[in-house]
Amino acid sequence: MSTLRIQSSTSTLSTTVHHLLLRPTAAVSTNSFSFRPLRTRKPPSLRVSMSSTPPSQPLEIIVKASITIPNKLGDCPFCQRVLLTLEEKHLPYDLKFVNLANKPEWFLQINAEGKVPVIKIDEKWIPDSDVITQTLEEKYPSPPLVTPPEKATVGSKIFSTFIGFLKSKDPNDGTEQALLSELSSFNDYLKENGPFVNGKEISAADLSLGPKLYHLEIVLGHYKKWTVPESLSFLKSYTKAIFSRESFIKTRAQPQDVIEGWRPKVEG
């Protein structure tokens, strides 16, 4: 088990996906977590006590293990979403890595569905990034990361259209145009309302969308030789701002993990 502690300092490090992609390729397996779009269903009722101070002990969280580097974080954007929330709220946590190609029995006893992430709060294991992030917001409301309901679904169709284009074998089936349409709409939204979804401050919507855009840039660049058009300048600034945050740098997956994690979707 590896322990990460939150630091409140802000990094000025600027990172680009294209630089990351220059790292050597490793021989890896092609196991991948189950992808699922952001859901809007109402999460189950959870009894949590509100607190303005961090927990006395680090929160235990189970995440996907890297398939390229032992004992490192894997390529699950939903795991990163939760870790970003913990980082931005300055909450301490302990990581437990699970190889999703060979799930241990102790993990299946915690979550029979075998999906990550799963976090332990108030002695109860909670699955699903939607439920986890809402629970963390309710229990540790400061600093607030709430996205107003009317803005919560901004950009929510980007991930599904990205997957459609990635899996497409027909260049004329409209999947590329569908993705461009969603990205353009999001770019226009940021132009009028940015720099983040909720204006000047980062919020839960950004912490959900950021990891997905990170995967989009790496995977489409690798498998499709496709990049986000330079004309979408507000989107470009948005990804640069998120990808360069200290919280994102600490919790991002290695590009080769992202590439190999998506390989079954591409080749399947």
MARPANU-627011 format. One record per atom (N, C-alpha, C): atom name; x, y, z; residue in one letter. Coordinates in steps of 0.02 Angstrom, whole numbers, padded with zeros to 5 digits. Layout:
BEGIN
  atom      px      py      pz  res
    CA       X       Y       Z    a
...
***
This chain:
BEGIN
  atom      px      py      pz  res
     N   00042  -00060   00000    m
    CA   00000   00000   00000    m
     C   00044   00062   00000    m
     N   00030   00108  -00043    s
    CA   00068   00170  -00049    s
     C   00029   00227  -00019    s
     N   00062   00272   00015    t
    CA   00027   00327   00048    t
     C   00043   00393   00014    t
     N  -00009   00431  -00002    l
    CA  -00002   00497  -00030    l
     C  -00031   00547   00019    l
     N   00003   00603   00030    r
    CA  -00022   00656   00074    r
     C  -00031   00719   00032    r
     N  -00081   00755   00047    i
    CA  -00097   00814   00007    i
     C  -00053   00872   00028    i
     N  -00029   00911  -00022    q
    CA   00008   00972  -00009    q
     C  -00031   01030  -00037    q
     N  -00030   01085  -00003    s
    CA  -00072   01141  -00023    s
     C  -00039   01189  -00071    s
     N   00027   01180  -00084    s
    CA   00061   01225  -00129    s
     C   00038   01215  -00200    s
     N   00042   01268  -00239    t
    CA   00020   01265  -00309    t
     C   00080   01260  -00355    t
     N   00079   01211  -00398    s
    CA   00134   01200  -00444    s
     C   00127   01245  -00504    s
     N   00183   01270  -00529    t
    CA   00182   01310  -00590    t
     C   00206   01269  -00649    t
     N   00216   01205  -00637    l
    CA   00239   01161  -00691    l
     C   00190   01159  -00748    l
     N   00211   01170  -00808    s
    CA   00167   01166  -00866    s
     C   00182   01101  -00902    s
     N   00131   01062  -00916    t
    CA   00139   00995  -00945    t
     C   00096   00989  -01007    t
     N   00121   00957  -01057    t
    CA   00081   00944  -01117    t
     C   00080   00869  -01130    t
     N   00026   00847  -01157    v
    CA   00018   00776  -01172    v
     C   00068   00754  -01224    v
     N   00082   00798  -01273    h
    CA   00128   00777  -01326    h
     C   00197   00762  -01299    h
     N   00220   00799  -01250    h
    CA   00285   00784  -01219    h
     C   00283   00717  -01184    h
     N   00228   00704  -01150    l
    CA   00222   00640  -01114    l
     C   00224   00581  -01161    l
     N   00198   00591  -01221    l
    CA   00194   00535  -01268    l
     C   00262   00515  -01296    l
     N   00313   00555  -01281    l
    CA   00380   00539  -01306    l
     C   00415   00487  -01264    l
     N   00383   00465  -01208    r
    CA   00414   00416  -01165    r
     C   00417   00348  -01200    r
     N   00469   00307  -01184    p
    CA   00476   00242  -01217    p
     C   00415   00197  -01205    p
     N   00400   00156  -01255    t
    CA   00345   00108  -01249    t
     C   00367   00047  -01211    t
     N   00325   00024  -01165    a
    CA   00341  -00036  -01126    a
     C   00297  -00093  -01149    a
     N   00321  -00154  -01138    a
    CA   00280  -00213  -01154    a
     C   00231  -00224  -01099    a
     N   00167  -00223  -01116    v
    CA   00116  -00225  -01064    v
     C   00058  -00270  -01086    v
     N   00014  -00285  -01037    s
    CA  -00048  -00320  -01054    s
     C  -00098  -00271  -01079    s
     N  -00156  -00294  -01102    t
    CA  -00206  -00249  -01131    t
     C  -00269  -00247  -01089    t
     N  -00264  -00264  -01025    n
    CA  -00323  -00260  -00983    n
     C  -00344  -00188  -00973    n
     N  -00409  -00177  -00969    s
    CA  -00435  -00110  -00958    s
     C  -00495  -00114  -00912    s
     N  -00505  -00060  -00875    f
    CA  -00564  -00055  -00832    f
     C  -00625  -00046  -00876    f
     N  -00684  -00051  -00844    s
    CA  -00747  -00041  -00880    s
     C  -00761   00034  -00887    s
     N  -00769   00058  -00950    f
    CA  -00785   00128  -00961    f
     C  -00859   00139  -00953    f
     N  -00878   00196  -00925    r
    CA  -00948   00213  -00920    r
     C  -00955   00288  -00920    r
     N  -01004   00316  -00954    p
    CA  -01012   00388  -00956    p
     C  -01037   00415  -00889    p
     N  -01028   00481  -00881    l
    CA  -01052   00514  -00820    l
     C  -01127   00504  -00814    l
     N  -01150   00478  -00757    r
    CA  -01221   00465  -00748    r
     C  -01254   00521  -00710    r
     N  -01318   00529  -00721    t
    CA  -01355   00580  -00687    t
     C  -01407   00551  -00639    t
     N  -01403   00483  -00629    r
    CA  -01451   00452  -00584    r
     C  -01439   00475  -00513    r
     N  -01491   00473  -00473    k
    CA  -01486   00493  -00403    k
     C  -01450   00440  -00363    k
     N  -01395   00457  -00329    p
    CA  -01357   00407  -00291    p
     C  -01396   00385  -00230    p
     N  -01379   00326  -00204    p
    CA  -01413   00302  -00144    p
     C  -01401   00347  -00085    p
     N  -01447   00348  -00039    s
    CA  -01441   00391   00020    s
     C  -01385   00365   00065    s
     N  -01339   00409   00084    l
    CA  -01284   00390   00127    l
     C  -01284   00437   00188    l
     N  -01277   00407   00247    r
    CA  -01275   00447   00308    r
     C  -01203   00464   00323    r
     N  -01187   00527   00315    v
    CA  -01119   00550   00330    v
     C  -01123   00612   00375    v
     N  -01073   00619   00417    s
    CA  -01071   00677   00461    s
     C  -01027   00730   00429    s
     N  -01051   00792   00428    m
    CA  -01013   00846   00397    m
     C  -00954   00865   00441    m
     N  -00897   00879   00408    s
    CA  -00837   00896   00445    s
     C  -00800   00951   00407    s
     N  -00771   00998   00443    s
    CA  -00732   01051   00412    s
     C  -00657   01038   00418    s
     N  -00639   00983   00451    t
    CA  -00569   00966   00459    t
     C  -00554   00899   00426    t
     N  -00493   00889   00403    p
    CA  -00475   00825   00371    p
     C  -00481   00767   00420    p
     N  -00489   00706   00395    p
    CA  -00493   00648   00439    p
     C  -00428   00637   00475    p
     N  -00432   00606   00535    s
    CA  -00372   00594   00574    s
     C  -00327   00542   00543    s
     N  -00358   00496   00505    q
    CA  -00321   00444   00469    q
     C  -00334   00451   00394    q
     N  -00285   00434   00352    p
    CA  -00295   00438   00280    p
     C  -00354   00395   00257    p
     N  -00392   00419   00210    l
    CA  -00447   00380   00182    l
     C  -00419   00326   00136    l
     N  -00443   00265   00144    e
    CA  -00421   00210   00102    e
     C  -00460   00211   00036    e
     N  -00425   00207  -00019    i
    CA  -00457   00207  -00085    i
     C  -00426   00154  -00130    i
     N  -00468   00115  -00162    i
    CA  -00445   00062  -00206    i
     C  -00449   00087  -00278    i
     N  -00394   00081  -00315    v
    CA  -00390   00107  -00383    v
     C  -00359   00056  -00429    v
     N  -00364   00069  -00493    k
    CA  -00334   00025  -00543    k
     C  -00258   00031  -00542    k
     N  -00224  -00026  -00543    a
    CA  -00151  -00026  -00545    a
     C  -00126  -00015  -00615    a
     N  -00067   00015  -00620    s
    CA  -00035   00023  -00685    s
     C  -00019  -00045  -00716    s
     N  -00023  -00049  -00781    i
    CA  -00004  -00110  -00816    i
     C   00064  -00103  -00849    i
     N   00098  -00047  -00835    t
    CA   00165  -00037  -00862    t
     C   00218  -00029  -00809    t
     N   00198  -00004  -00750    i
    CA   00246   00007  -00695    i
     C   00217  -00021  -00631    i
     N   00253  -00066  -00597    p
    CA   00227  -00097  -00535    p
     C   00213  -00044  -00482    p
     N   00158  -00056  -00445    n
    CA   00139  -00014  -00388    n
     C   00131   00060  -00405    n
     N   00104   00072  -00464    k
    CA   00088   00140  -00485    k
     C   00015   00144  -00506    k
     N  -00011   00205  -00508    l
    CA  -00080   00216  -00526    l
     C  -00093   00200  -00600    l
     N  -00150   00167  -00613    g
    CA  -00168   00149  -00681    g
     C  -00207   00203  -00717    g
     N  -00239   00184  -00772    d
    CA  -00265   00232  -00820    d
     C  -00340   00247  -00813    d
     N  -00371   00233  -00758    c
    CA  -00443   00243  -00750    c
     C  -00460   00317  -00738    c
     N  -00497   00350  -00784    p
    CA  -00514   00420  -00774    p
     C  -00562   00431  -00715    p
     N  -00601   00379  -00698    f
    CA  -00647   00385  -00642    f
     C  -00609   00383  -00575    f
     N  -00555   00343  -00573    c
    CA  -00512   00344  -00514    c
     C  -00479   00412  -00507    c
     N  -00454   00438  -00562    q
    CA  -00421   00504  -00558    q
     C  -00470   00558  -00536    q
     N  -00531   00554  -00559    r
    CA  -00581   00602  -00538    r
     C  -00587   00605  -00461    r
     N  -00590   00546  -00430    v
    CA  -00595   00544  -00357    v
     C  -00531   00569  -00324    v
     N  -00474   00549  -00351    l
    CA  -00410   00571  -00323    l
     C  -00403   00647  -00329    l
     N  -00425   00675  -00385    l
    CA  -00423   00748  -00394    l
     C  -00466   00782  -00341    l
     N  -00523   00753  -00326    t
    CA  -00567   00781  -00275    t
     C  -00532   00780  -00207    t
     N  -00500   00725  -00190    l
    CA  -00463   00720  -00127    l
     C  -00406   00771  -00125    l
     N  -00371   00777  -00180    e
    CA  -00315   00825  -00183    e
     C  -00340   00897  -00175    e
     N  -00391   00915  -00212    e
    CA  -00416   00984  -00211    e
     C  -00447   01001  -00143    e
     N  -00471   00951  -00107    k
    CA  -00499   00962  -00041    k
     C  -00447   00952   00014    k
     N  -00385   00938  -00006    h
    CA  -00329   00930   00041    h
     C  -00342   00876   00092    h
     N  -00369   00819   00068    l
    CA  -00383   00762   00112    l
     C  -00330   00708   00103    l
     N  -00303   00682   00158    p
    CA  -00253   00629   00153    p
     C  -00285   00563   00132    p
     N  -00247   00522   00095    y
    CA  -00274   00457   00074    y
     C  -00219   00406   00063    y
     N  -00238   00343   00069    d
    CA  -00194   00286   00055    d
     C  -00220   00250  -00006    d
     N  -00176   00237  -00053    l
    CA  -00195   00201  -00114    l
     C  -00186   00126  -00106    l
     N  -00236   00088  -00128    k
    CA  -00230   00016  -00134    k
     C  -00238  -00001  -00208    k
     N  -00187  -00031  -00238    f
    CA  -00188  -00046  -00309    f
     C  -00216  -00115  -00323    f
     N  -00258  -00119  -00374    v
    CA  -00288  -00183  -00394    v
     C  -00274  -00196  -00468    v
     N  -00249  -00255  -00482    n
    CA  -00240  -00277  -00551    n
     C  -00308  -00303  -00576    n
     N  -00339  -00266  -00620    l
    CA  -00406  -00284  -00643    l
     C  -00407  -00345  -00688    l
     N  -00348  -00368  -00709    a
    CA  -00345  -00430  -00748    a
     C  -00344  -00491  -00702    a
     N  -00329  -00480  -00639    n
    CA  -00325  -00534  -00591    n
     C  -00347  -00507  -00523    n
     N  -00412  -00496  -00516    k
    CA  -00439  -00464  -00456    k
     C  -00432  -00509  -00395    k
     N  -00402  -00484  -00342    p
    CA  -00394  -00526  -00282    p
     C  -00460  -00536  -00246    p
     N  -00464  -00589  -00207    e
    CA  -00525  -00606  -00172    e
     C  -00545  -00552  -00122    e
     N  -00496  -00522  -00088    w
    CA  -00512  -00471  -00038    w
     C  -00548  -00412  -00071    w
     N  -00530  -00397  -00133    f
    CA  -00562  -00341  -00169    f
     C  -00634  -00359  -00188    f
     N  -00645  -00420  -00211    l
    CA  -00712  -00441  -00231    l
     C  -00758  -00446  -00170    l
     N  -00730  -00458  -00112    q
    CA  -00771  -00459  -00051    q
     C  -00793  -00388  -00033    q
     N  -00752  -00338  -00050    i
    CA  -00770  -00269  -00038    i
     C  -00820  -00244  -00090    i
     N  -00808  -00261  -00153    n
    CA  -00851  -00240  -00208    n
     C  -00860  -00298  -00257    n
     N  -00915  -00332  -00251    a
    CA  -00927  -00393  -00291    a
     C  -00928  -00378  -00366    a
     N  -00944  -00317  -00386    e
    CA  -00944  -00299  -00457    e
     C  -00874  -00294  -00485    e
     N  -00825  -00288  -00442    g
    CA  -00756  -00287  -00464    g
     C  -00735  -00223  -00500    g
     N  -00770  -00168  -00486    k
    CA  -00755  -00105  -00519    k
     C  -00720  -00057  -00471    k
     N  -00680  -00013  -00500    v
    CA  -00646   00040  -00462    v
     C  -00671   00108  -00488    v
     N  -00666   00160  -00446    p
    CA  -00637   00163  -00379    p
     C  -00686   00142  -00325    p
     N  -00659   00126  -00266    v
    CA  -00697   00112  -00205    v
     C  -00660   00147  -00148    v
     N  -00697   00181  -00104    i
    CA  -00665   00217  -00050    i
     C  -00699   00200   00016    i
     N  -00661   00201   00070    k
    CA  -00687   00186   00136    k
     C  -00698   00251   00174    k
     N  -00762   00266   00190    i
    CA  -00780   00325   00227    i
     C  -00825   00304   00285    i
     N  -00807   00325   00345    d
    CA  -00846   00307   00405    d
     C  -00855   00231   00410    d
     N  -00800   00195   00398    e
    CA  -00800   00122   00403    e
     C  -00845   00087   00352    e
     N  -00864   00122   00299    k
    CA  -00906   00092   00247    k
     C  -00872   00101   00180    k
     N  -00869   00046   00141    w
    CA  -00840   00050   00074    w
     C  -00892   00075   00025    w
     N  -00875   00127  -00012    i
    CA  -00921   00159  -00059    i
     C  -00893   00155  -00130    i
     N  -00930   00125  -00177    p
    CA  -00907   00122  -00247    p
     C  -00938   00179  -00288    p
     N  -00915   00186  -00350    d
    CA  -00943   00231  -00400    d
     C  -00919   00303  -00390    d
     N  -00885   00330  -00439    s
    CA  -00857   00397  -00433    s
     C  -00909   00451  -00422    s
     N  -00969   00443  -00451    d
    CA  -01023   00491  -00441    d
     C  -01042   00495  -00367    d
     N  -01052   00437  -00337    v
    CA  -01073   00433  -00267    v
     C  -01016   00455  -00221    v
     N  -00956   00433  -00237    i
    CA  -00898   00450  -00195    i
     C  -00887   00525  -00192    i
     N  -00886   00558  -00250    t
    CA  -00872   00630  -00251    t
     C  -00927   00670  -00216    t
     N  -00989   00648  -00223    q
    CA  -01044   00682  -00188    q
     C  -01038   00673  -00113    q
     N  -01019   00612  -00092    t
    CA  -01010   00598  -00021    t
     C  -00954   00640   00009    t
     N  -00899   00646  -00028    l
    CA  -00843   00686  -00004    l
     C  -00863   00760   00002    l
     N  -00903   00783  -00046    e
    CA  -00925   00853  -00044    e
     C  -00970   00866   00017    e
     N  -01013   00818   00031    e
    CA  -01058   00826   00088    e
     C  -01021   00821   00155    e
     N  -00973   00776   00159    k
    CA  -00938   00766   00222    k
     C  -00884   00818   00233    k
     N  -00850   00838   00180    y
    CA  -00796   00887   00184    y
     C  -00810   00945   00137    y
     N  -00856   00990   00155    p
    CA  -00879   01042   00110    p
     C  -00830   01099   00096    p
     N  -00775   01100   00132    s
    CA  -00726   01154   00122    s
     C  -00658   01126   00101    s
     N  -00630   01152   00046    p
    CA  -00657   01203   00001    p
     C  -00713   01173  -00043    p
     N  -00763   01213  -00060    p
    CA  -00819   01187  -00099    p
     C  -00800   01174  -00172    p
     N  -00826   01119  -00198    l
    CA  -00814   01101  -00269    l
     C  -00880   01092  -00306    l
     N  -00935   01112  -00275    v
    CA  -01001   01102  -00304    v
     C  -01008   01139  -00371    v
     N  -01033   01104  -00421    t
    CA  -01051   01136  -00484    t
     C  -01126   01148  -00484    t
     N  -01149   01209  -00499    p
    CA  -01221   01221  -00500    p
     C  -01257   01172  -00547    p
     N  -01316   01149  -00529    p
    CA  -01352   01100  -00569    p
     C  -01358   01118  -00643    p
     N  -01369   01182  -00657    e
    CA  -01378   01202  -00727    e
     C  -01313   01199  -00767    e
     N  -01257   01190  -00733    k
    CA  -01192   01185  -00768    k
     C  -01161   01116  -00762    k
     N  -01192   01073  -00724    a
    CA  -01162   01008  -00707    a
     C  -01153   00962  -00767    a
     N  -01194   00971  -00819    t
    CA  -01189   00926  -00877    t
     C  -01152   00958  -00936    t
     N  -01123   01016  -00926    v
    CA  -01085   01048  -00979    v
     C  -01027   01003  -01000    v
     N  -01022   00989  -01064    g
    CA  -00968   00946  -01089    g
     C  -00977   00872  -01077    g
     N  -01035   00852  -01051    s
    CA  -01044   00782  -01030    s
     C  -01048   00732  -01088    s
     N  -01061   00757  -01149    k
    CA  -01066   00712  -01206    k
     C  -00999   00702  -01242    k
     N  -00948   00738  -01221    i
    CA  -00884   00733  -01255    i
     C  -00855   00663  -01250    i
     N  -00860   00632  -01191    f
    CA  -00828   00567  -01181    f
     C  -00859   00513  -01226    f
     N  -00925   00511  -01230    s
    CA  -00958   00460  -01270    s
     C  -00945   00470  -01345    s
     N  -00943   00533  -01367    t
    CA  -00928   00545  -01438    t
     C  -00855   00530  -01454    t
     N  -00812   00541  -01406    f
    CA  -00741   00522  -01414    f
     C  -00735   00447  -01423    f
     N  -00770   00408  -01382    i
    CA  -00766   00335  -01388    i
     C  -00794   00313  -01456    i
     N  -00849   00344  -01478    g
    CA  -00878   00327  -01543    g
     C  -00829   00338  -01599    g
     N  -00794   00394  -01598    f
    CA  -00745   00409  -01650    f
     C  -00685   00362  -01645    f
     N  -00663   00348  -01585    l
    CA  -00605   00303  -01576    l
     C  -00619   00234  -01604    l
     N  -00678   00207  -01593    k
    CA  -00695   00140  -01615    k
     C  -00714   00136  -01688    k
     N  -00727   00193  -01718    s
    CA  -00751   00194  -01787    s
     C  -00698   00170  -01837    s
     N  -00721   00130  -01886    k
    CA  -00678   00107  -01940    k
     C  -00695   00142  -02006    k
     N  -00749   00181  -02006    d
    CA  -00772   00215  -02066    d
     C  -00763   00290  -02059    d
     N  -00718   00320  -02098    p
    CA  -00705   00392  -02091    p
     C  -00764   00436  -02111    p
     N  -00814   00406  -02143    n
    CA  -00871   00445  -02165    n
     C  -00935   00432  -02126    n
     N  -00928   00402  -02066    d
    CA  -00988   00384  -02028    d
     C  -01014   00439  -01982    d
     N  -00980   00496  -01982    g
    CA  -01003   00552  -01943    g
     C  -00979   00555  -01871    g
     N  -00941   00506  -01849    t
    CA  -00919   00506  -01779    t
     C  -00867   00561  -01765    t
     N  -00825   00575  -01814    e
    CA  -00776   00630  -01804    e
     C  -00813   00697  -01800    e
     N  -00862   00707  -01843    q
    CA  -00899   00769  -01842    q
     C  -00939   00777  -01777    q
     N  -00964   00721  -01752    a
    CA  -01002   00723  -01689    a
     C  -00956   00746  -01632    a
     N  -00895   00720  -01631    l
    CA  -00847   00741  -01579    l
     C  -00829   00814  -01588    l
     N  -00815   00835  -01649    l
    CA  -00797   00905  -01661    l
     C  -00854   00952  -01640    l
     N  -00916   00930  -01651    s
    CA  -00973   00970  -01632    s
     C  -00976   00980  -01557    s
     N  -00965   00926  -01519    e
    CA  -00965   00931  -01446    e
     C  -00907   00973  -01421    e
     N  -00849   00964  -01450    l
    CA  -00791   01003  -01428    l
     C  -00801   01077  -01445    l
     N  -00830   01091  -01502    s
    CA  -00842   01161  -01522    s
     C  -00893   01194  -01476    s
     N  -00946   01157  -01459    s
    CA  -00996   01184  -01413    s
     C  -00965   01199  -01345    s
     N  -00921   01155  -01322    f
    CA  -00888   01166  -01258    f
     C  -00841   01225  -01262    f
     N  -00806   01232  -01317    n
    CA  -00762   01289  -01328    n
     C  -00801   01355  -01326    n
     N  -00859   01355  -01358    d
    CA  -00901   01415  -01357    d
     C  -00926   01431  -01287    d
     N  -00943   01379  -01250    y
    CA  -00965   01389  -01181    y
     C  -00909   01421  -01139    y
     N  -00849   01395  -01146    l
    CA  -00792   01422  -01108    l
     C  -00778   01494  -01127    l
     N  -00787   01510  -01190    k
    CA  -00776   01579  -01214    k
     C  -00821   01628  -01177    k
     N  -00882   01607  -01163    e
    CA  -00930   01651  -01131    e
     C  -00931   01644  -01055    e
     N  -00910   01587  -01029    n
    CA  -00920   01573  -00958    n
     C  -00857   01552  -00921    n
     N  -00801   01541  -00956    g
    CA  -00741   01512  -00927    g
     C  -00704   01557  -00879    g
     N  -00643   01538  -00860    p
    CA  -00603   01486  -00893    p
     C  -00622   01414  -00875    p
     N  -00659   01405  -00819    f
    CA  -00681   01338  -00801    f
     C  -00757   01333  -00810    f
     N  -00784   01274  -00800    v
    CA  -00856   01263  -00811    v
     C  -00897   01311  -00767    v
     N  -00875   01321  -00705    n
    CA  -00912   01364  -00659    n
     C  -00881   01433  -00653    n
     N  -00845   01454  -00705    g
    CA  -00816   01521  -00703    g
     C  -00743   01521  -00682    g
     N  -00727   01563  -00633    k
    CA  -00657   01573  -00614    k
     C  -00628   01516  -00573    k
     N  -00671   01480  -00537    e
    CA  -00646   01428  -00492    e
     C  -00660   01358  -00520    e
     N  -00613   01313  -00509    i
    CA  -00622   01244  -00530    i
     C  -00676   01211  -00487    i
     N  -00713   01165  -00518    s
    CA  -00768   01132  -00482    s
     C  -00770   01058  -00501    s
     N  -00820   01023  -00473    a
    CA  -00826   00951  -00483    a
     C  -00832   00933  -00557    a
     N  -00865   00974  -00597    a
    CA  -00873   00959  -00668    a
     C  -00805   00957  -00703    a
     N  -00760   01001  -00685    d
    CA  -00693   01002  -00715    d
     C  -00653   00941  -00694    d
     N  -00662   00920  -00631    l
    CA  -00624   00863  -00606    l
     C  -00648   00798  -00638    l
     N  -00709   00798  -00663    s
    CA  -00735   00740  -00700    s
     C  -00714   00742  -00773    s
     N  -00717   00801  -00803    l
    CA  -00703   00808  -00874    l
     C  -00628   00807  -00890    l
     N  -00588   00835  -00846    g
    CA  -00516   00841  -00858    g
     C  -00483   00774  -00874    g
     N  -00491   00722  -00833    p
    CA  -00460   00657  -00849    p
     C  -00483   00628  -00916    p
     N  -00546   00640  -00934    k
    CA  -00572   00614  -00997    k
     C  -00540   00649  -01056    k
     N  -00529   00715  -01050    l
    CA  -00496   00751  -01104    l
     C  -00422   00731  -01109    l
     N  -00393   00714  -01053    y
    CA  -00323   00689  -01053    y
     C  -00319   00624  -01092    y
     N  -00366   00579  -01080    h
    CA  -00369   00516  -01117    h
     C  -00382   00529  -01191    h
     N  -00427   00575  -01205    l
    CA  -00445   00591  -01274    l
     C  -00383   00614  -01313    l
     N  -00345   00660  -01285    e
    CA  -00287   00686  -01321    e
     C  -00234   00631  -01333    e
     N  -00221   00591  -01282    i
    CA  -00170   00539  -01290    i
     C  -00192   00485  -01339    i
     N  -00253   00460  -01330    v
    CA  -00276   00402  -01369    v
     C  -00289   00420  -01442    v
     N  -00323   00476  -01454    l
    CA  -00335   00495  -01524    l
     C  -00271   00514  -01559    l
     N  -00225   00544  -01522    g
    CA  -00160   00559  -01552    g
     C  -00123   00496  -01572    g
     N  -00128   00444  -01531    h
    CA  -00091   00382  -01545    h
     C  -00125   00340  -01599    h
     N  -00190   00328  -01591    y
    CA  -00224   00280  -01635    y
     C  -00253   00312  -01698    y
     N  -00268   00376  -01695    k
    CA  -00299   00409  -01753    k
     C  -00255   00464  -01784    k
     N  -00199   00478  -01752    k
    CA  -00156   00534  -01774    k
     C  -00198   00598  -01779    k
     N  -00242   00607  -01729    w
    CA  -00291   00661  -01730    w
     C  -00279   00706  -01670    w
     N  -00284   00771  -01680    t
    CA  -00276   00818  -01625    t
     C  -00334   00868  -01624    t
     N  -00344   00897  -01566    v
    CA  -00395   00948  -01559    v
     C  -00375   01008  -01602    v
     N  -00420   01034  -01644    p
    CA  -00403   01091  -01688    p
     C  -00378   01151  -01649    p
     N  -00328   01185  -01676    e
    CA  -00301   01244  -01644    e
     C  -00353   01300  -01639    e
     N  -00403   01298  -01682    s
    CA  -00455   01350  -01681    s
     C  -00496   01348  -01617    s
     N  -00496   01292  -01582    l
    CA  -00533   01287  -01519    l
     C  -00488   01311  -01462    l
     N  -00472   01375  -01465    s
    CA  -00421   01403  -01420    s
     C  -00442   01404  -01347    s
     N  -00506   01413  -01334    f
    CA  -00528   01414  -01264    f
     C  -00526   01343  -01234    f
     N  -00540   01293  -01274    l
    CA  -00533   01224  -01251    l
     C  -00459   01208  -01239    l
     N  -00416   01232  -01284    k
    CA  -00344   01220  -01276    k
     C  -00319   01251  -01210    k
     N  -00341   01311  -01196    s
    CA  -00321   01344  -01134    s
     C  -00348   01308  -01073    s
     N  -00408   01282  -01080    y
    CA  -00440   01245  -01026    y
     C  -00401   01182  -01008    y
     N  -00384   01142  -01058    t
    CA  -00346   01081  -01045    t
     C  -00277   01096  -01017    t
     N  -00245   01149  -01042    k
    CA  -00179   01167  -01017    k
     C  -00183   01187  -00943    k
     N  -00236   01224  -00925    a
    CA  -00244   01246  -00856    a
     C  -00256   01187  -00809    a
     N  -00296   01138  -00831    i
    CA  -00310   01080  -00789    i
     C  -00251   01033  -00786    i
     N  -00221   01018  -00844    f
    CA  -00166   00970  -00846    f
     C  -00105   00994  -00808    f
     N  -00098   01059  -00798    s
    CA  -00039   01086  -00764    s
     C  -00049   01095  -00689    s
     N  -00110   01082  -00664    r
    CA  -00122   01088  -00592    r
     C  -00082   01034  -00555    r
     N  -00058   01051  -00496    e
    CA  -00020   01003  -00457    e
     C  -00060   00941  -00443    e
     N  -00124   00949  -00428    s
    CA  -00167   00892  -00413    s
     C  -00172   00845  -00473    s
     N  -00174   00872  -00533    f
    CA  -00178   00831  -00593    f
     C  -00113   00795  -00607    f
     N  -00058   00830  -00599    i
    CA   00008   00800  -00611    i
     C   00020   00742  -00564    i
     N  -00003   00748  -00501    k
    CA   00006   00695  -00451    k
     C  -00036   00634  -00466    k
     N  -00093   00643  -00499    t
    CA  -00142   00588  -00505    t
     C  -00150   00562  -00576    t
     N  -00114   00589  -00624    r
    CA  -00123   00568  -00693    r
     C  -00091   00500  -00706    r
     N  -00119   00464  -00754    a
    CA  -00090   00400  -00774    a
     C  -00033   00412  -00823    a
     N   00011   00363  -00828    q
    CA   00064   00367  -00878    q
     C   00032   00360  -00948    q
     N   00055   00399  -00997    p
    CA   00026   00395  -01064    p
     C   00025   00325  -01093    p
     N   00077   00284  -01080    q
    CA   00078   00217  -01108    q
     C   00023   00174  -01076    q
     N   00008   00186  -01012    d
    CA  -00048   00151  -00980    d
     C  -00114   00169  -01015    d
     N  -00122   00233  -01031    v
    CA  -00183   00256  -01064    v
     C  -00189   00223  -01133    v
     N  -00135   00221  -01169    i
    CA  -00135   00191  -01237    i
     C  -00153   00117  -01233    i
     N  -00120   00081  -01188    e
    CA  -00133   00009  -01184    e
     C  -00201  -00006  -01153    e
     N  -00224   00037  -01108    g
    CA  -00289   00026  -01078    g
     C  -00346   00030  -01129    g
     N  -00337   00072  -01180    w
    CA  -00389   00081  -01231    w
     C  -00381   00033  -01290    w
     N  -00326  -00004  -01293    r
    CA  -00313  -00046  -01351    r
     C  -00369  -00095  -01366    r
     N  -00399  -00128  -01315    p
    CA  -00455  -00174  -01330    p
     C  -00514  -00139  -01363    p
     N  -00526  -00077  -01346    k
    CA  -00581  -00040  -01377    k
     C  -00567  -00028  -01451    k
     N  -00503  -00016  -01466    v
    CA  -00484  -00001  -01535    v
     C  -00480  -00063  -01577    v
     N  -00447  -00114  -01550    e
    CA  -00435  -00175  -01590    e
     C  -00493  -00224  -01585    e
     N  -00536  -00215  -01535    g
    CA  -00593  -00260  -01527    g
     C  -00648  -00245  -01577    g
***
